[in-house]
Amino acid sequence: MDTIQELLAKRAEIDKKIADARRDERASAISKVRALMAEHGLTAADVAGKAPVTRSTSGGKVAPKYRNKATGDTWTGRGLQPKWLRAALEAGKKLEDFTI
């Protein structure tokens, strides 16, 4: 019967062989993928399935939807309501009162 030390040594040897096999298989797969990408003119973005960034999704400014007529402050309707709008709503005004 094997001792614990012998079993641990065998386990370490097997773990090393597994890691080597994984590394070799991964390198082979990467090589095949790169060859296919080059053959078909693909980029990493094509493979990842990410849509190209267009002007509409690039974080441009959004037109305001609400305006405080007294001060000229505006709000796009996105994010938290500004203090001036929140105070006016609490005072009994309606959101439609500020629509541009």
C-alpha positions in Angstrom: 0.0 0.0 0.0 1.2 3.5 -0.9 2.0 6.0 1.8 0.4 9.5 1.9 3.7 11.0 0.7 3.8 8.7 -2.3 0.2 9.4 -3.1 0.7 13.2 -2.8 3.8 12.9 -5.1 1.7 11.0 -7.7 -1.0 13.5 -7.4 1.4 16.4 -8.0 2.8 14.6 -11.0 -0.7 14.0 -12.4 -1.7 17.6 -11.8 1.4 18.8 -13.7 0.5 16.5 -16.6 -3.0 17.9 -16.6 -1.8 21.5 -16.6 0.6 20.7 -19.4 -2.1 19.0 -21.5 -4.5 21.9 -20.9 -1.8 24.5 -22.0 -1.0 22.5 -25.1 -4.7 22.1 -26.1 -5.4 25.8 -25.4 -2.4 26.8 -27.5 -3.6 24.6 -30.3 -7.1 26.0 -30.1 -5.8 29.6 -30.2 -3.7 28.8 -33.2 -6.7 27.3 -35.1 -8.9 30.3 -34.2 -6.2 32.8 -35.3 -5.8 31.0 -38.6 -9.6 31.0 -39.2 -9.8 34.7 -38.3 -7.0 35.5 -40.7 -8.5 33.3 -43.4 -11.9 35.0 -43.2 -10.7 38.5 -42.3 -12.4 38.6 -38.9 -11.6 40.8 -35.9 -11.9 40.1 -32.2 -15.0 42.3 -32.2 -16.6 40.1 -34.9 -15.9 37.0 -32.9 -17.2 38.4 -29.6 -20.4 39.5 -31.3 -20.3 43.0 -30.1 -22.0 45.6 -32.3 -19.9 48.5 -33.5 -20.4 51.7 -31.6 -22.5 54.2 -33.5 -23.0 57.9 -33.0 -26.4 57.4 -31.3 -24.9 55.1 -28.6 -21.7 57.0 -28.0 -22.9 59.0 -25.1 -24.0 62.2 -26.9 -26.1 64.8 -25.2 -29.8 64.3 -24.7 -32.2 67.1 -25.4 -34.0 68.4 -22.3 -37.6 67.5 -21.8 -38.5 69.7 -18.9 -37.7 73.4 -18.1 -38.2 75.6 -15.1 -39.6 78.8 -16.7 -38.6 80.9 -13.7 -34.9 80.0 -13.8 -34.4 78.4 -17.2 -33.0 75.2 -15.5 -33.7 72.1 -17.6 -33.8 68.3 -17.1 -33.6 65.6 -19.7 -35.9 63.2 -17.8 -33.0 60.8 -17.1 -31.5 60.1 -13.8 -32.6 61.6 -10.5 -35.0 64.5 -10.6 -33.3 67.8 -9.9 -34.0 69.6 -6.6 -36.0 72.4 -8.3 -38.3 69.9 -10.0 -38.7 67.8 -6.9 -39.6 70.8 -4.8 -42.1 72.0 -7.3 -43.8 68.6 -7.5 -44.0 68.5 -3.7 -45.6 71.9 -3.8 -48.4 70.5 -5.9 -47.3 71.2 -9.4 -47.5 68.5 -12.1 -44.6 67.2 -14.2 -46.6 68.2 -17.4 -46.3 71.9 -16.2 -42.6 71.8 -17.0 -42.7 69.9 -20.3 -40.9 71.8 -23.1 
